[in-house]
Amino acid sequence: LIYDVAIIGGGVAGLSALMYAGRLELHSVLIAKEMGGTLTLTRDIENYPGFKHIIAKDLTKKLLEHARDYNVEIRQDTVLKIEPNRDMFYIETKKDMIRARAVILATGTERRKLKVPGSSTFENRGIHYCALCDGPLYKGKKVGVIGGSDSAVSEALLLAQYAEKVYIIYRGEMLRPEPINAKRLKQFENIEVILNTNVIEVIGGKRLKKVILDREHNGSSELELDALFVAIGGYPLSELGRHLGVELNEKGEIIIDRDGKTSIRGVFAAGDVVDSSFKQAITAAAEGVRAAYSAYEYITRERVFTCDDPQYLKPIEISAQEVMNKIKSRYKTLVLDVREKEEWIKERIPGSIHIPITELKNNRELLDDAEEIIVYSKDINCPASTIAAKKLIEMGYCNIYDYKGSFADWKSSSFQTEQTEMRDTG
Ligand SMILES: Cc1cc2nc3c(=O)[nH]c(=O)nc-3n(C[C@H](O)[C@H](O)[C@H](O)COP(=O)(O)OP(=O)(O)OC[C@H]3O[C@@H](n4cnc5c(N)ncnc54)[C@H](O)[C@@H]3O)c2cc1C
């Protein structure tokens, strides 16, 4: 089974790409460790056009529902490696090996960890990375948020609904919330902003008790806290792309062009993992859709066939000249002599092999490796190739060509010349 497109990532970018790929009738699969991605870390979305307010997990649900409206496949799995092989990508996951003609990388980001003495000791015992997930544990307590972005401010606004006191600790001179969040910040009396300050150590017993600041605050460099939420951004999960050889920028983000294409043919990318400066749910969605459309153009313009295409549900008759053109093309074409007795085909057609019909099932590995399969019969009256072709289609293969040959075809003058050339070059 070969997919047209494999989408890696189940965040906004991946799900939007899947919806669009499905809509374009690409044979599509989405593989993700966790559905929803970064949206699972937040609650309220107020800047996704068309929704004045939507709960983040409801947005994920809607994106999933929309994608599932089409004939697409979703797998919960982790992609370990992607290897290109001619025009195909072999996607190794924890559970499986998946093949696709195009790949969309929508792997997003990983939260940046706080790296100061004590921070790893108190992870999940006071050090947290998601206010939505862990904030409710600190009802009536004192908590801190590290970071100065709009996301950090959003985290503080969420925490202020539970905690008695919230400190935003930021190393810069000014927070950078969106204006609407800046106004909200002023309405919460229990939020205090500490600027130009770094947390340099985390101290506690069984749980976090206080943090040490590199500047005094209210006459002390110690700040008592029950929890510290880290919101200092993320780094791109671009390792799969790096391994494939796609071009990355100095931050490790995947460089894409306006069509979502990476530097490698057949590999597209979208969302937080790419080199766009503005990263939001709506931009991830738009990039996902654009990547899907580019993958569609790539597949339809350059590959012309898909497994679901009804014309490939029956073998296609092919002439001797077409056989030769296919062998010379860049696709992995396998020519099979399926008659019980092997005759002259093997030595005349480079790369061709003999597998009798009864043995097809025992040669899956070889068949899986081919992008197109040509089955050969001796002449128009010989049914072997058609029987074999139908069997191959039943076995789940597509792009099966039925060549009913004869010696006369192969002896035609132009064809003979090409044949000789091919043999000469090995
Ligand atoms: C606290 C916070 C608040 C935010 N608030 C807003 C907001 O109000 N409005 C807004 O528009 N944006 C907001 N954002 C930003 C927004 O959430 C992101 O821009 C968007 O969700 C990114 O989507 P994505 O699909 O690119 O990546 P992600 O959502 O990160 O998805 C990545 C996906 O890839 C999967 N993955 C990664 N590696 C692998 C692998 N090897 N194998 C299989 N799967 C893999 C992950 O499991 C996940 O499914 C916020 C972000 C944060 C952190």
The ligand as an SDF file (V2000), in Angstrom:
LIG
                    3D

 53 58  0  0  0  0  0  0  0  0999 V2000
    0.2700   28.4850   26.0600 C   0  0  0  0  0  0  0  0  0  0  0  0
   -0.0320   28.7340   24.6110 C   0  0  0  0  0  0  0  0  0  0  0  0
   -1.1390   29.4930   24.2530 C   0  0  0  0  0  0  0  0  0  0  0  0
   -1.4450   29.7170   22.9090 C   0  0  0  0  0  0  0  0  0  0  0  0
   -2.5460   30.4530   22.5890 N   0  0  0  0  0  0  0  0  0  0  0  0
   -2.8800   30.6500   21.2940 C   0  0  0  0  0  0  0  0  0  0  0  0
   -4.0480   31.3960   20.9420 C   0  0  0  0  0  0  0  0  0  0  0  0
   -4.7790   31.8880   21.8100 O   0  0  0  0  0  0  0  0  0  0  0  0
   -4.3260   31.5510   19.6160 N   0  0  0  0  0  0  0  0  0  0  0  0
   -3.5510   31.0130   18.6250 C   0  0  0  0  0  0  0  0  0  0  0  0
   -3.8720   31.1750   17.4600 O   0  0  0  0  0  0  0  0  0  0  0  0
   -2.4290   30.3290   18.9250 N   0  0  0  0  0  0  0  0  0  0  0  0
   -2.0690   30.1320   20.2320 C   0  0  0  0  0  0  0  0  0  0  0  0
   -0.9220   29.4410   20.5370 N   0  0  0  0  0  0  0  0  0  0  0  0
   -0.0750   28.9510   19.4410 C   0  0  0  0  0  0  0  0  0  0  0  0
   -0.7010   27.7270   18.7750 C   0  0  0  0  0  0  0  0  0  0  0  0
   -1.1090   26.8190   19.7750 O   0  0  0  0  0  0  0  0  0  0  0  0
    0.3190   27.0700   17.8270 C   0  0  0  0  0  0  0  0  0  0  0  0
    0.8020   28.0450   16.9260 O   0  0  0  0  0  0  0  0  0  0  0  0
   -0.2940   25.9330   17.0060 C   0  0  0  0  0  0  0  0  0  0  0  0
   -1.0580   25.1170   17.8400 O   0  0  0  0  0  0  0  0  0  0  0  0
    0.8170   25.1440   16.3110 C   0  0  0  0  0  0  0  0  0  0  0  0
    0.2680   24.0510   15.6410 O   0  0  0  0  0  0  0  0  0  0  0  0
    1.1840   22.9970   14.8400 P   0  0  0  0  0  0  0  0  0  0  0  0
    0.2310   22.0340   14.2390 O   0  0  0  0  0  0  0  0  0  0  0  0
    2.1440   23.6730   13.9740 O   0  0  0  0  0  0  0  0  0  0  0  0
    2.0870   22.2690   15.9270 O   0  0  0  0  0  0  0  0  0  0  0  0
    1.6770   21.4380   17.2570 P   0  0  0  0  0  0  0  0  0  0  0  0
    0.3580   21.8430   17.7620 O   0  0  0  0  0  0  0  0  0  0  0  0
    2.8460   21.5650   18.1500 O   0  0  0  0  0  0  0  0  0  0  0  0
    1.5400   19.9580   16.7200 O   0  0  0  0  0  0  0  0  0  0  0  0
    2.6400   19.1280   16.4760 C   0  0  0  0  0  0  0  0  0  0  0  0
    2.1470   17.7070   16.2930 C   0  0  0  0  0  0  0  0  0  0  0  0
    3.2180   16.8940   15.8470 O   0  0  0  0  0  0  0  0  0  0  0  0
    3.2500   15.6770   16.5890 C   0  0  0  0  0  0  0  0  0  0  0  0
    4.6150   15.1490   16.4970 N   0  0  0  0  0  0  0  0  0  0  0  0
    5.7940   15.7640   16.7300 C   0  0  0  0  0  0  0  0  0  0  0  0
    6.8140   14.9300   16.4730 N   0  0  0  0  0  0  0  0  0  0  0  0
    6.2570   13.7540   16.0530 C   0  0  0  0  0  0  0  0  0  0  0  0
    6.7920   12.5020   15.6350 C   0  0  0  0  0  0  0  0  0  0  0  0
    8.1020   12.2700   15.5890 N   0  0  0  0  0  0  0  0  0  0  0  0
    5.9220   11.5250   15.2990 N   0  0  0  0  0  0  0  0  0  0  0  0
    4.5810   11.7250   15.3290 C   0  0  0  0  0  0  0  0  0  0  0  0
    4.0380   12.9020   15.7160 N   0  0  0  0  0  0  0  0  0  0  0  0
    4.8600   13.8900   16.0680 C   0  0  0  0  0  0  0  0  0  0  0  0
    2.7790   16.1030   17.9670 C   0  0  0  0  0  0  0  0  0  0  0  0
    2.3390   15.0000   18.7340 O   0  0  0  0  0  0  0  0  0  0  0  0
    1.6250   17.0230   17.5610 C   0  0  0  0  0  0  0  0  0  0  0  0
    0.4930   16.2680   17.2500 O   0  0  0  0  0  0  0  0  0  0  0  0
   -0.5960   29.1950   21.8810 C   0  0  0  0  0  0  0  0  0  0  0  0
    0.5240   28.4450   22.2480 C   0  0  0  0  0  0  0  0  0  0  0  0
    0.8100   28.2130   23.5960 C   0  0  0  0  0  0  0  0  0  0  0  0
    2.0110   27.3850   23.9450 C   0  0  0  0  0  0  0  0  0  0  0  0
  1  2  1  0
  2  3  1  0
  2 52  2  0
  3  4  2  0
  4  5  1  0
  4 50  1  0
  5  6  2  0
  6  7  1  0
  6 13  1  0
  7  8  2  0
  7  9  1  0
  9 10  1  0
 10 11  2  0
 10 12  1  0
 12 13  2  0
 13 14  1  0
 14 15  1  0
 14 50  1  0
 15 16  1  0
 16 17  1  0
 16 18  1  0
 18 19  1  0
 18 20  1  0
 20 21  1  0
 20 22  1  0
 22 23  1  0
 23 24  1  0
 24 25  2  0
 24 26  1  0
 24 27  1  0
 27 28  1  0
 28 29  2  0
 28 30  1  0
 28 31  1  0
 31 32  1  0
 32 33  1  0
 33 34  1  0
 33 48  1  0
 34 35  1  0
 35 36  1  0
 35 46  1  0
 36 37  1  0
 36 45  1  0
 37 38  2  0
 38 39  1  0
 39 40  1  0
 39 45  2  0
 40 41  1  0
 40 42  2  0
 42 43  1  0
 43 44  2  0
 44 45  1  0
 46 47  1  0
 46 48  1  0
 48 49  1  0
 50 51  2  0
 51 52  1  0
 52 53  1  0
M  END
$$$$
